[in-house]
Amino acid sequence: MTAPSETLVTEIPANPIMPDRPDQPAAPDSAHSGAAITRAATIVSLGNVLSSGLGLVRETVKSHFFGASGFVSAYNVAAYVPSMLYDLLVGGLVSSALVPMFSELAAKKDRSELWRLLSLLLSVAVVFLSLAVLAIEFFAPQVARFMAGGFDEPLLQTTIDLMRLTVPAVLFLSLSSVLSGVLYALKRFAFPAFSAPLYNASMIVVAIILADRFGIAAMALGLLTGSILQVAFQLPALRGAAIRWHFDLNDPALRKMLRLYIPVLGGLIIGQVAIALSLNLASRTGASGIALMDYPTRLIQFPLGLIVSAVSIAILPSLSRHAALNSTADFK
């Protein structure tokens, strides 16, 4: 899915795998062929390459204005919070459950169940993520101390202020990811693939314009702006979709999705706790410790999304449809 965090991986003309209307029938079997997967992977790869390049520019802009200062360390901690919430609440869910379920429903000529599920997920996400945002806003001092206990009081207060700016982004990042999931299932790869470059580009532009006036807060404002633009960018690809408010915690589809997600959640929790602890330890090495650790990490992550991520995103909808149809030969 679209990378929500500040990783380096995280409107082109219409293409043959992107129908003009969301209510058109499912693509023919040839869309599941190797050629279709290659075309999809190419589109996703282009988006990832552009996003990766802009990610490098973003890091360059950040280092130009703020270096490896304590302010950058404070921002990195604050930016990690929406990323962590996204990964735990939505990110893993999209790849493990949403795309497979969306793909199964997208294969049907009648898209009413697909739109009902999309409406359910968007409604549930708005309610629970809004509550999560409010909770973090209230408990920001405690969260900041847990993740950056080595900061002195002024830097810790900066972290708290930045965290309160960045955490609302988790709502928009999550909505964007749900929209990406349904678009990938419909094999409309262009809009979600190019929403990630838009995210990085907005951070660059906002930082350049506002850095002198707002300091490191410009990076936080850019993150929030980018998350909002990701949602706005993908909405036109779903024009005509029957999306409505549908909040039902007893919905069988929601329960099925949670069953698929539970095995993945344990590993995600362990991974996120490990990152939080590493930030806490790095905060005790000096104000610049987290910033100095973060820059080389970004460089290591640079190649990740160029090939592996693109192929996996492109092939997942086809694999999900073959599995739903019990087509073992095509799945292999």
Secondary structure, DSSP 8 states (H G I E B T S, - for coil): ----SS-S-------TTS-S-TTS----GGGGSHHHHHHHHHHHHHHHHHHHHHHHHHHHHHHHHHTT-HHHHHHHHHHHHHHHHHIIIIIHHIIIIIHHHHHHHHTSS--HHHHHHHHHHHHHHHHHHHHHHHHHHHTHHHHHHHH-TTS-HHHHHHHHHHHHHHTTHHHHHHHHHHHHHHHHHTT--HHHHHHHHHHHHHHHHHHHHHHHHHTTHHHHHHHHHHHHHHHHHHGGGGTT--------TT-HHHHHHHHHHHHHHHHHHHHHHHHHHHHHHHHTT-TTHHHHHHHHHHHHHTTTTTTHHHHHHHHHHHHHHHHHTT-HHHH-
